[in-house]
Amino acid sequence: MRIGVCVVELYIPGITSLKGKRSVVKSVKERLKNRFNVSVAEIDSQDLHQRTSIGIAMVGNDSRKLNSELDKIVDYIEGMHVADLIHHQIEII
């Protein structure tokens, strides 16, 4: 069994309140869960208005498949155009 973990740091321009940020983060999390069947959580920068870190996890048998799926997720997040991708890190355990 392999576990794929991805941490994505996002910058959300134009947000001036935590309520606005929460709305964007919730949308991103729900879309990822529904499309890719992964576990998603906001893991850092909860009290910053325009920045967030999201953790994504999935389980599988093949490391290459996990890495490929996590790459697709990162591309999907970039394609949403709701936030700018600052940095991402993928790790297979």
All heavy atoms as an XYZ file, in Angstrom:
732
protein
N       0.841     -1.176      0.000
C       0.000      0.000      0.000
C       0.887      1.240      0.000
O       1.874      1.318      0.716
C      -0.898      0.011      1.240
C      -1.751      1.239      1.331
S      -2.940      1.260      2.677
C      -1.889      1.495      4.073
N       0.507      2.207     -0.829
C       1.212      3.486     -0.929
C       0.244      4.618     -0.586
O      -0.951      4.529     -0.844
C       1.731      3.721     -2.346
C       2.645      2.629     -2.837
C       4.043      2.891     -2.316
N       4.936      1.890     -2.869
C       5.850      1.277     -2.164
N       5.983      1.544     -0.890
N       6.637      0.402     -2.714
N       0.788      5.681     -0.018
C      -0.001      6.867      0.298
C       0.621      8.045     -0.437
O       1.820      8.302     -0.304
C      -0.010      7.149      1.811
C      -0.569      5.943      2.562
C      -0.817      8.410      2.115
C      -0.363      5.999      4.056
N      -0.193      8.740     -1.210
C       0.255      9.930     -1.916
C      -0.239     11.159     -1.179
O      -1.417     11.266     -0.858
N       0.686     12.070     -0.919
C       0.352     13.303     -0.199
C       0.830     14.492     -1.023
O       1.950     14.492     -1.541
C       1.042     13.333      1.187
C       0.731     14.620      1.911
C       0.643     12.130      2.005
N      -0.028     15.488     -1.126
C       0.324     16.709     -1.844
C      -0.055     17.903     -0.974
O      -1.167     17.959     -0.448
C      -0.411     16.764     -3.180
S      -0.031     18.219     -4.164
N       0.866     18.831     -0.836
C       0.593     20.082     -0.133
C       0.654     21.197     -1.173
O       1.635     21.329     -1.903
C       1.613     20.337      0.996
C       1.365     21.689      1.647
C       1.548     19.222      2.020
N      -0.421     21.973     -1.246
C      -0.544     23.041     -2.231
C      -0.689     24.363     -1.486
O      -1.566     24.504     -0.635
C      -1.779     22.805     -3.130
C      -1.923     23.917     -4.136
C      -1.686     21.465     -3.822
N       0.178     25.317     -1.803
C       0.069     26.655     -1.233
C      -0.556     27.563     -2.279
O      -0.099     27.618     -3.422
C       1.430     27.181     -0.824
C       2.050     26.429      0.330
C       3.398     27.002      0.715
O       3.557     28.240      0.712
O       4.288     26.193      1.000
N      -1.615     28.284     -1.877
C      -2.354     29.130     -2.802
C      -2.412     30.567     -2.319
O      -2.483     30.831     -1.116
C      -3.791     28.616     -2.954
C      -3.968     27.195     -3.471
C      -5.435     26.792     -3.392
C      -3.454     27.072     -4.892
N      -2.409     31.495     -3.282
C      -2.648     32.906     -3.021
C      -3.986     33.249     -3.655
O      -4.204     32.980     -4.840
C      -1.531     33.758     -3.624
C      -1.820     35.236     -3.560
C      -1.726     35.924     -2.351
C      -2.190     35.935     -4.695
C      -1.995     37.275     -2.290
C      -2.459     37.289     -4.637
C      -2.361     37.956     -3.434
O      -2.639     39.288     -3.365
N      -4.895     33.818     -2.876
C      -6.237     34.131     -3.359
C      -6.351     35.653     -3.468
O      -6.602     36.335     -2.471
C      -7.309     33.573     -2.400
C      -7.040     32.099     -2.098
C      -8.696     33.769     -2.984
C      -7.846     31.553     -0.942
N      -6.174     36.214     -4.669
C      -6.222     37.673     -4.810
C      -7.640     38.223     -4.645
O      -8.622     37.541     -4.924
C      -5.706     37.903     -6.239
C      -6.003     36.643     -6.960
C      -5.925     35.538     -5.938
N      -7.715     39.458     -4.164
C      -8.992     40.132     -4.067
C      -9.825     39.790     -2.843
O     -10.919     40.307     -2.674
N      -9.338     38.936     -1.989
C     -10.081     38.553     -0.790
C      -9.705     39.506      0.349
O      -8.531     39.735      0.616
C      -9.770     37.092     -0.391
C     -10.208     36.125     -1.480
C     -10.417     36.743      0.937
C     -11.691     36.101     -1.739
N     -10.723     40.052      1.030
C     -10.455     40.999      2.118
C     -10.971     40.525      3.469
O     -10.858     41.237      4.449
C     -11.101     42.366      1.791
O     -12.506     42.173      1.606
C     -10.490     42.973      0.540
N     -11.550     39.313      3.506
C     -12.066     38.808      4.778
C     -11.863     37.299      4.861
O     -11.718     36.614      3.842
C     -13.556     39.119      4.915
O     -14.308     38.355      4.000
N     -11.870     36.802      6.076
C     -11.761     35.359      6.264
C     -12.996     34.643      5.733
O     -12.910     33.502      5.263
C     -11.549     35.029      7.745
C     -10.180     35.412      8.313
C     -10.139     35.139      9.807
C      -9.077     34.677      7.600
N     -14.138     35.306      5.784
C     -15.372     34.719      5.257
C     -15.260     34.489      3.744
O     -15.648     33.441      3.234
C     -16.559     35.620      5.576
C     -17.895     35.041      5.205
C     -19.014     35.973      5.648
C     -20.366     35.368      5.325
N     -21.455     36.248      5.774
N     -14.710     35.451      3.035
C     -14.505     35.307      1.592
C     -13.515     34.204      1.276
O     -13.710     33.416      0.347
N     -12.446     34.142      2.059
C     -11.441     33.090      1.868
C     -12.049     31.721      2.127
O     -11.839     30.781      1.373
C     -10.265     33.312      2.814
C      -9.255     32.185      2.786
C      -8.291     32.296      3.932
C      -7.445     31.060      4.030
N      -6.541     31.104      5.157
N     -12.822     31.616      3.198
C     -13.453     30.347      3.559
C     -14.332     29.836      2.429
O     -14.369     28.644      2.133
C     -14.255     30.536      4.846
C     -14.450     29.305      5.649
C     -15.040     29.519      7.037
N     -15.878     30.689      7.217
C     -15.558     31.756      7.941
N     -14.398     31.809      8.549
N     -16.388     32.760      8.059
N     -15.022     30.734      1.763
C     -15.886     30.365      0.650
C     -15.081     29.774     -0.514
O     -15.453     28.750     -1.085
C     -16.666     31.596      0.182
O     -17.370     31.327     -0.991
N     -13.963     30.402     -0.843
C     -13.113     29.913     -1.934
C     -12.496     28.566     -1.570
O     -12.502     27.621     -2.371
C     -12.009     30.947     -2.271
C     -10.996     30.364     -3.243
C     -12.629     32.213     -2.843
N     -11.961     28.458     -0.354
C     -11.316     27.212      0.086
C     -12.327     26.065      0.108
O     -12.030     24.954     -0.340
C     -10.637     27.397      1.461
C     -10.165     26.066      2.018
C      -9.473     28.369      1.353
N     -13.517     26.344      0.599
C     -14.550     25.312      0.647
C     -14.903     24.830     -0.758
O     -15.049     23.629     -0.991
C     -15.797     25.850      1.345
C     -16.897     24.829      1.492
C     -18.088     25.388      2.229
C     -19.185     24.329      2.327
N     -20.369     24.838      3.007
N     -14.999     25.759     -1.690
C     -15.301     25.402     -3.075
C     -14.210     24.510     -3.674
O     -14.506     23.496     -4.308
C     -15.462     26.672     -3.905
O     -15.563     26.370     -5.274
N     -12.964     24.893     -3.461
C     -11.836     24.097     -3.978
C     -11.850     22.704     -3.368
O     -11.726     21.692     -4.080
C     -10.491     24.804     -3.701
C      -9.314     23.881     -4.003
C     -10.385     26.096     -4.504
N     -12.028     22.617     -2.053
C     -12.038     21.320     -1.375
C     -13.153     20.418     -1.898
O     -12.919     19.238     -2.200
C     -12.193     21.514      0.135
C     -10.959     22.046      0.816
C     -11.164     22.446      2.264
C     -12.062     21.562      3.047
N     -12.223     21.983      4.449
N     -14.355     20.953     -2.023
C     -15.493     20.153     -2.487
C     -15.303     19.681     -3.925
O     -15.615     18.533     -4.254
C     -16.794     20.940     -2.354
C     -17.223     21.161     -0.919
C     -17.412     19.865     -0.153
O     -18.007     18.915     -0.695
O     -16.948     19.792      1.007
N     -14.790     20.560     -4.780
C     -14.574     20.175     -6.172
C     -13.532     19.070     -6.293
O     -13.687     18.136     -7.086
C     -14.188     21.394     -6.997
C     -15.381     22.339     -7.191
C     -14.992     23.671     -7.751
N     -14.640     23.587     -9.157
C     -14.304     24.642     -9.886
N     -14.292     25.848     -9.344
N     -13.983     24.502    -11.158
N     -12.469     19.137     -5.490
C     -11.443     18.095     -5.513
C     -11.979     16.770     -4.988
O     -11.716     15.709     -5.568
C     -10.221     18.523     -4.695
C      -9.399     19.674     -5.260
C      -8.283     20.047     -4.295
C      -8.844     19.335     -6.623
N     -12.739     16.821     -3.896
C     -13.315     15.600     -3.332
C     -14.243     14.923     -4.331
O     -14.195     13.698     -4.513
C     -14.101     15.910     -2.054
C     -13.250     16.238     -0.865
C     -14.131     16.586      0.329
C     -13.331     17.093      1.489
N     -14.193     17.454      2.637
N     -15.093     15.709     -4.975
C     -16.067     15.149     -5.908
C     -15.431     14.616     -7.184
O     -15.837     13.581     -7.695
C     -17.134     16.188     -6.258
C     -18.021     16.515     -5.087
O     -18.194     15.713     -4.180
N     -18.574     17.713     -5.084
N     -14.434     15.316     -7.699
C     -13.843     14.917     -8.976
C     -12.815     13.796     -8.838
O     -12.737     12.910     -9.681
C     -13.213     16.120     -9.660
C     -12.618     15.791    -10.998
C     -12.258     17.026    -11.752
N     -11.593     16.665    -12.987
C     -12.111     16.861    -14.171
N     -13.282     17.418    -14.296
N     -11.431     16.532    -15.242
N     -12.006     13.829     -7.764
C     -10.883     12.893     -7.652
C     -11.022     11.876     -6.517
O     -10.159     11.015     -6.361
C      -9.574     13.664     -7.470
C      -9.198     14.490     -8.656
C      -9.458     15.855     -8.681
C      -8.596     13.927     -9.769
C      -9.115     16.637     -9.761
C      -8.243     14.688    -10.866
C      -8.514     16.048    -10.865
N     -12.052     11.988     -5.689
C     -12.255     11.070     -4.573
C     -11.019     11.001     -3.665
O     -10.453      9.936     -3.418
C     -12.633      9.667     -5.082
C     -13.152      8.790     -3.970
O     -13.664      9.272     -2.965
N     -13.017      7.486     -4.138
N     -10.593     12.164     -3.187
C      -9.425     12.281     -2.318
C      -9.835     12.914     -0.990
O     -10.909     13.495     -0.869
C      -8.314     13.136     -2.969
C      -7.735     12.451     -4.184
C      -8.823     14.522     -3.337
N      -8.963     12.807     -0.012
C      -9.159     13.509      1.252
C      -8.474     14.862      1.144
O      -7.328     14.953      0.703
C      -8.547     12.719      2.401
O      -9.217     11.497      2.559
N      -9.183     15.922      1.557
C      -8.671     17.279      1.415
C      -8.935     18.060      2.701
O     -10.018     17.957      3.274
C      -9.358     18.016      0.240
C      -8.750     19.386      0.036
C      -9.290     17.214     -1.041
N      -7.936     18.849      3.134
C      -8.109     19.686      4.315
C      -7.236     20.925      4.201
O      -6.143     20.881      3.626
C      -7.739     18.918      5.575
N      -7.726     22.029      4.757
C      -6.897     23.226      4.889
C      -5.971     22.972      6.072
O      -6.432     22.688      7.181
C      -7.755     24.459      5.130
C      -6.950     25.738      5.169
C      -7.795     26.977      5.333
O      -8.977     26.869      5.711
O      -7.257     28.067      5.103
N      -4.666     23.070      5.848
C      -3.718     22.648      6.877
C      -2.879     23.769      7.469
O      -2.207     23.559      8.477
C      -2.791     21.532      6.352
C      -2.025     21.998      5.133
C      -3.588     20.281      6.070
C      -0.964     21.029      4.667
N      -2.900     24.957      6.858
C      -2.073     26.039      7.380
C      -2.632     27.378      6.921
O      -3.432     27.445      5.995
C      -0.631     25.883      6.902
C       0.367     26.685      7.712
O      -0.017     27.239      8.758
O       1.533     26.771      7.299
N      -2.201     28.431      7.555
C      -2.568     29.813      7.218
C      -4.068     30.063      7.329
O      -4.632     30.825      6.547
C      -2.076     30.160      5.804
O      -0.702     29.927      5.664
N      -4.718     29.454      8.313
C      -6.157     29.631      8.476
C      -6.547     31.070      8.805
O      -7.648     31.485      8.498
C      -6.721     28.704      9.570
C      -6.841     27.276      9.139
C      -5.644     26.435      9.544
O      -4.611     26.954      9.921
N      -5.784     25.132      9.453
N      -5.667     31.825      9.432
C      -6.030     33.179      9.832
C      -5.466     34.269      8.912
O      -5.516     35.441      9.238
C      -5.620     33.438     11.282
C      -4.169     33.113     11.548
O      -3.549     32.433     10.715
O      -3.651     33.527     12.595
N      -4.947     33.888      7.751
C      -4.504     34.857      6.748
C      -5.579     34.976      5.669
O      -6.139     33.972      5.233
C      -3.181     34.419      6.118
C      -1.988     34.307      7.059
C      -0.772     33.790      6.305
C      -1.681     35.650      7.703
N      -5.882     36.200      5.242
C      -6.975     36.419      4.298
C      -6.717     35.899      2.892
O      -7.623     35.370      2.257
C      -7.307     37.912      4.195
C      -7.899     38.452      5.441
N      -7.761     39.760      5.805
C      -8.617     37.877      6.432
C      -8.378     39.973      6.943
N      -8.890     38.833      7.354
N      -5.516     36.084      2.380
C      -5.275     35.786      0.971
C      -4.350     34.600      0.723
O      -3.934     34.379     -0.413
C      -4.705     37.023      0.276
C      -5.698     38.166      0.234
C      -5.172     39.350     -0.525
O      -3.974     39.602     -0.554
N      -6.059     40.079     -1.167
N      -4.063     33.834      1.721
C      -3.134     32.713      1.553
C      -3.672     31.491      2.277
O      -4.257     31.598      3.355
C      -1.780     33.104      2.113
C      -0.692     32.164      1.714
C       0.641     32.743      2.123
N       1.654     31.786      1.825
C       2.804     32.085      1.260
N       3.093     33.307      0.962
N       3.673     31.142      1.013
N      -3.446     30.320      1.679
C      -3.872     29.081      2.321
C      -2.960     27.938      1.886
O      -2.322     27.995      0.834
C      -5.339     28.751      1.981
O      -5.759     27.640      2.768
C      -5.529     28.415      0.513
N      -2.926     26.905      2.693
C      -2.249     25.654      2.349
C      -3.278     24.544      2.456
O      -3.986     24.438      3.460
C      -1.091     25.367      3.296
O      -0.061     26.302      3.121
N      -3.337     23.729      1.422
C      -4.300     22.634      1.369
C      -3.529     21.324      1.266
O      -2.624     21.195      0.446
C      -5.255     22.800      0.171
C      -6.086     24.069      0.352
C      -6.154     21.586      0.013
C      -6.984     24.387     -0.808
N      -3.903     20.367      2.098
C      -3.308     19.034      2.055
C      -4.257     18.070      1.362
O      -5.464     18.084      1.606
N      -3.704     17.244      0.481
C      -4.484     16.275     -0.293
C      -3.840     14.911     -0.114
O      -2.618     14.786     -0.217
C      -4.486     16.650     -1.786
C      -4.998     18.086     -1.971
C      -5.304     15.663     -2.605
C      -4.555     18.729     -3.248
N      -4.658     13.884      0.160
C      -4.117     12.539      0.375
C      -4.941     11.518     -0.400
O      -6.160     11.649     -0.522
C      -4.123     12.188      1.849
N      -4.238     10.509     -0.912
C      -4.904      9.387     -1.571
C      -4.096      8.120     -1.356
O      -2.895      8.167     -1.108
C      -5.142      9.666     -3.059
C      -3.923      9.947     -3.868
S      -4.227     10.524     -5.571
C      -5.665      9.705     -6.085
N      -4.765      6.988     -1.428
C      -4.152      5.686     -1.185
C      -4.245      4.854     -2.453
O      -5.235      4.910     -3.174
C      -4.871      4.958     -0.023
C      -4.296      3.579      0.193
C      -4.787      5.769      1.241
N      -3.195      4.063     -2.713
C      -3.198      3.189     -3.874
C      -2.075      2.175     -3.796
O      -1.316      2.133     -2.825
N      -1.969      1.365     -4.849
C      -0.930      0.335     -4.906
C       0.285      0.751     -5.715
O       1.379      0.268     -5.472
C      -1.500     -0.950     -5.526
C      -2.525     -1.594     -4.646
O      -2.483     -1.447     -3.437
N      -3.460     -2.300     -5.258
N       0.092      1.638     -6.686
C       1.140      1.984     -7.637
C       1.616      3.425     -7.418
O       0.832      4.369     -7.538
C       0.591      1.814     -9.061
C       1.625      2.031    -10.137
O       2.819      2.176     -9.806
O       1.235      2.044    -11.320
N       2.898      3.585     -7.112
C       3.468      4.910     -6.861
C       3.351      5.815     -8.073
O       3.060      7.005     -7.946
C       4.933      4.793     -6.456
O       5.063      4.087     -5.259
N       3.585      5.258     -9.268
C       3.504      6.078    -10.489
C       2.090      6.584    -10.726
O       1.888      7.731    -11.118
C       3.980      5.283    -11.704
C       5.486      5.021    -11.688
C       5.875      4.190    -12.856
N       5.145      2.917    -12.726
C       5.266      1.883    -13.518
N       6.071      1.947    -14.539
N       4.591      0.782    -13.319
N       1.106      5.747    -10.472
C      -0.294      6.141    -10.642
C      -0.667      7.244     -9.649
O      -1.327      8.221    -10.008
C      -1.192      4.920    -10.451
C      -2.654      5.193    -10.458
C      -3.190      5.342    -11.848
C      -4.719      5.392    -11.782
N      -5.288      6.182    -12.803
N      -0.244      7.092     -8.386
C      -0.506      8.115     -7.378
C       0.127      9.448     -7.770
O      -0.510     10.501     -7.692
C       0.021      7.680     -6.012
C      -0.752      6.591     -5.288
C       0.008      6.143     -4.051
C      -2.129      7.076     -4.913
N       1.381      9.393     -8.205
C       2.085     10.611     -8.611
C       1.376     11.267     -9.794
O       1.192     12.491     -9.828
C       3.535     10.291     -8.950
C       4.406     11.519     -8.953
O       4.114     12.494     -8.269
N       5.482     11.487     -9.715
N       0.950     10.460    -10.745
C       0.235     10.976    -11.913
C      -1.081     11.641    -11.516
O      -1.422     12.726    -11.997
C      -0.023      9.836    -12.896
O      -0.853     10.253    -13.942
N      -1.835     11.003    -10.632
C      -3.114     11.557    -10.189
C      -2.912     12.859     -9.408
O      -3.672     13.812     -9.580
C      -3.876     10.544     -9.326
C      -4.468      9.410    -10.117
C      -5.518      9.871    -11.125
O      -6.423     10.641    -10.746
O      -5.422      9.473    -12.290
N      -1.896     12.906     -8.563
C      -1.627     14.127     -7.814
C      -1.186     15.260     -8.742
O      -1.545     16.423     -8.537
C      -0.606     13.872     -6.712
C      -1.117     12.997     -5.559
C       0.026     12.610     -4.631
C      -2.223     13.696     -4.780
N      -0.428     14.930     -9.793
C      -0.080     15.936    -10.801
C      -1.329     16.466    -11.495
O      -1.448     17.667    -11.752
C       0.874     15.359    -11.845
C       2.312     15.266    -11.363
O       2.688     16.030    -10.441
O       3.064     14.436    -11.903
N      -2.279     15.584    -11.801
C      -3.538     16.005    -12.423
C      -4.317     16.930    -11.496
O      -4.942     17.889    -11.944
C      -4.402     14.791    -12.775
C      -3.899     13.989    -13.943
C      -4.805     12.802    -14.196
C      -4.210     11.863    -15.225
N      -5.035     10.662    -15.412
N      -4.283     16.631    -10.209
C      -4.980     17.470     -9.225
C      -4.369     18.863     -9.181
O      -5.084     19.870     -9.170
C      -4.966     16.794     -7.837
C      -5.868     15.570     -7.857
C      -5.371     17.768     -6.749
C      -5.756     14.685     -6.640
N      -3.044     18.950     -9.185
C      -2.368     20.252     -9.182
C      -2.741     21.034    -10.446
O      -3.059     22.227    -10.384
C      -0.834     20.080     -9.056
C      -0.117     21.401     -9.291
C      -0.464     19.508     -7.701
N      -2.732     20.365    -11.598
C      -3.128     21.019    -12.851
C      -4.578     21.481    -12.795
O      -4.918     22.558    -13.283
C      -2.933     20.074    -14.042
C      -1.475     19.784    -14.336
O      -0.602     20.571    -13.887
O      -1.196     18.774    -15.004
N      -5.441     20.679    -12.202
C      -6.859     21.024    -12.068
C      -7.034     22.272    -11.193
O      -7.818     23.167    -11.524
C      -7.622     19.842    -11.485
C      -9.101     20.061    -11.359
C      -9.934     20.015    -12.468
C      -9.680     20.315    -10.117
C     -11.295     20.219    -12.356
C     -11.040     20.511     -9.989
C     -11.849     20.462    -11.114
O     -13.202     20.670    -10.990
N      -6.292     22.338    -10.100
C      -6.368     23.508     -9.217
C      -5.939     24.762     -9.976
O      -6.585     25.806     -9.877
C      -5.509     23.302     -7.949
C      -6.117     22.205     -7.071
C      -5.364     24.603     -7.169
C      -5.231     21.761     -5.924
N      -4.855     24.653    -10.743
C      -4.406     25.797    -11.544
C      -5.459     26.197    -12.576
O      -5.677     27.383    -12.822
C      -3.098     25.478    -12.258
C      -1.893     25.504    -11.362
C      -0.607     25.254    -12.121
O      -0.522     24.220    -12.815
O       0.289     26.092    -12.014
N      -6.133     25.213    -13.143
C      -7.140     25.464    -14.162
C      -8.432     26.062    -13.633
O      -9.239     26.578    -14.400
N      -8.659     26.001    -12.325
C      -9.863     26.583    -11.728
C      -9.855     28.106    -11.804
O     -10.909     28.728    -11.802
C      -9.985     26.165    -10.263
C     -10.513     24.799    -10.045
S     -10.923     24.635     -8.295
C     -10.056     23.167     -7.888
N      -8.680     28.709    -11.794
C      -8.508     30.165    -11.861
C      -9.195     30.901    -10.714
O      -9.685     32.011    -10.887
C      -8.990     30.713    -13.203
C      -8.289     30.123    -14.371
N      -6.949     30.317    -14.605
C      -8.741     29.307    -15.359
C      -6.600     29.663    -15.697
N      -7.663     29.042    -16.172
N      -9.274     30.283     -9.541
C      -9.808     30.966     -8.355
C      -8.683     31.408     -7.425
O      -8.902     32.223     -6.542
C     -10.809     30.084     -7.575
C     -12.027     29.785     -8.414
C     -10.160     28.811     -7.078
N      -7.484     30.855     -7.630
C      -6.328     31.189     -6.799
C      -5.054     30.937     -7.598
O      -5.046     30.150     -8.540
C      -6.328     30.338     -5.538
N      -4.002     31.631     -7.201
C      -2.693     31.444     -7.836
C      -1.899     30.408     -7.055
O      -1.792     30.495     -5.825
C      -1.920     32.763     -7.860
C      -2.638     33.848     -8.649
O      -3.343     33.506     -9.611
O      -2.484     35.028     -8.285
N      -1.338     29.445     -7.773
C      -0.522     28.407     -7.147
C       0.850     28.985     -6.822
O       1.562     29.436     -7.716
C      -0.387     27.199     -8.072
C       0.395     26.026     -7.546
C      -0.366     25.352     -6.413
C       0.666     25.030     -8.642
N       1.199     29.019     -5.548
C       2.497     29.518     -5.121
C       3.524     28.395     -5.172
O       4.621     28.545     -5.693
C       2.428     30.085     -3.683
C       1.485     31.283     -3.646
C       3.817     30.467     -3.188
C       1.209     31.781     -2.246
N       3.132     27.246     -4.607
C       4.074     26.130     -4.465
C       3.282     24.848     -4.237
O       2.190     24.883     -3.669
C       4.991     26.399     -3.265
C       5.924     25.276     -2.942
N       6.995     24.953     -3.714
C       5.916     24.393     -1.915
C       7.621     23.922     -3.180
N       6.975     23.560     -2.077
N       3.829     23.742     -4.696
C       3.241     22.457     -4.356
C       4.340     21.431     -4.137
O       5.443     21.563     -4.677
C       2.245     21.968     -5.427
C       2.898     21.420     -6.643
N       3.370     22.214     -7.657
C       3.158     20.146     -7.013
C       3.882     21.457     -8.606
N       3.769     20.188     -8.241
N       4.041     20.450     -3.302
C       4.998     19.394     -3.003
C       4.246     18.068     -2.968
O       3.211     17.959     -2.310
C       5.665     19.648     -1.663
C       6.673     18.590     -1.273
C       7.332     18.925      0.060
O       7.123     19.987      0.632
N       8.116     17.987      0.559
N       4.777     17.089     -3.692
C       4.176     15.756     -3.727
C       5.133     14.781     -3.073
O       6.332     14.795     -3.342
C       3.872     15.326     -5.178
C       2.813     16.243     -5.793
C       3.436     13.862     -5.231
C       2.547     15.993     -7.260
N       4.579     13.907     -2.222
C       5.382     12.890     -1.564
C       4.611     11.576     -1.583
O       3.405     11.546     -1.314
C       5.673     13.295     -0.118
C       6.594     12.347      0.595
C       6.937     12.837      2.002
O       6.635     13.988      2.328
O       7.501     12.036      2.758
N       5.305     10.508     -1.931
C       4.726      9.173     -1.931
C       5.347      8.407     -0.775
O       6.568      8.280     -0.681
C       4.962      8.426     -3.270
C       4.509      9.272     -4.468
C       4.282      7.067     -3.242
C       3.047      9.587     -4.522
N       4.510      7.878      0.104
C       4.995      7.161      1.287
C       4.702      5.682      1.128
O       3.624      5.303      0.741
C       4.310      7.697      2.568
C       4.576      9.192      2.669
C       4.789      6.970      3.794
C       3.713      9.879      3.711
